């Protein structure tokens, strides 16, 4: 079983991932691309890694957008 330090480190790394992926996804949304499946295809073509998955999916894009909004609200 993992200890608290490992969990905190994993959460911190995930927050960094969400910020980076959220920034890129935000640029695509600002450019008028708002379909999560289209965003996922573009991220996969660019080779941007997805957290814990081999490829981006529409669900992963939506999750990052939700998590980024949640993190932004907490700041």
N, C-alpha and C positions, 0 to 999 in steps of 0.2 A: 504494500500500500504506500502511496506517495505521501510525503509529509507536507506540512503547510508551506514550507519554503518553495518546494517544487510547484505547488499549485499557484502560489503568488507569482512566481517567475513565468509560468505558462500563461496566466492571465495578463501579465504585463506585456509579454511578447504578442499575444493575441490583440491587445489594444493597439500596439504599434502597427500590426498588420492591418487592422481595421482603419487606422488613420491613413496609411499609405494607399490601400485599396479604395477607401472611401474618397480620397482626393482624386484618384484617377477616374473612378466612376462618376464623381461629381463633375469633372471636366466633360465627360461624355454626355451627361444629362444636360449640362449647360449648352452644349453644342446641338441639343435637340434630339438626342438619342435617349428615349425613355423606356424602351422595351427591354426588360431584364434579359430576355433570351438573346437579343441583339447585342447587348452589352457583354454578355457572357461569351458570345462568339468572338467579339473583338478582343476581349482580354485573352482568350485562348490563342488567337492569332498572334498577339503581341508577345506571347510567352510569359505573361504575368502569372506567377504561381498562385494557386488557391490553397487556403489553409486546410490541411488534412485531406485533400482530395486531389486526384490527378488532373482534373479539369474543372473549369468554371461551369456552373449551371445557372439557370434563371433563379432557382431557389437560393443559391449561394450569393448571388448579387443582391437579392432582396434581403437576405440575412445581414449582409454588410451594411446596407442602407439603414436598416432598422437599428443595428448595433451602433452605427456611427451617430444616428440621431439620439440614441439613448446616452452615449458618452458625451455628446455635445450638451445635452440637457443637464448633465451632472456637473459640467465645468463651470 
